[in-house]
């Protein structure tokens, strides 16, 4: 009787979620979102997200994305104060050789998510979904400059004012706790009044 074929045992490897949790502090993620305008043109929104506290580091828009443009956006997003170790991205053709070369020269290791696995870039997908639900679903985009202004205003609100359940109700940019003695609660309009920051007035 033939013996069953057994596979050699390998040491257990980290699951993707575990790996992310262990490297959040040094990881950024990027993605594109396409937005139609009132004239039926398509504008692409490019986002760079820091995974440590889900903070939006950088957003920009373009009607003609290409590898060199995307590579320059990474340089502008990082600046002198941020030095990420890892970058998570999709497998789109927009990330061409020029992009890969620039990122490598910055000393950043790239992780390409598996085909048809958007959940592996889940933090960025969640940011894009929030942007669509809370902003883009409620406005008519007039053009590229209009979209850029809206998205940058929303990114400021998202980082400094919007509470996140995954951060225990805090914002990506840490907010100080305001005790009741600080005054009554007031609503401060954000993103043209579509959203608000709630704070205590002195």
Secondary structure, 3 states (H helix, E strand, C coil): CCCCCCCCCCCCCCCHHHHHHHCHHHEEEEEEEEEECCCCCEEEEEEEEECCCCEEEEEEEECCCCHHHHHHHHHHHHCCCCCCCEEEECCCCCCCHHHHHHHHHCCCEEEECCCCCHHHHHHHHHHHHHHHHHCHHHCCCCCHHHHHHHHHHHHHHHHHCCCEHHHCCECCCCCCCCCHHHCCEEEEEEHHHCEEEEEECC
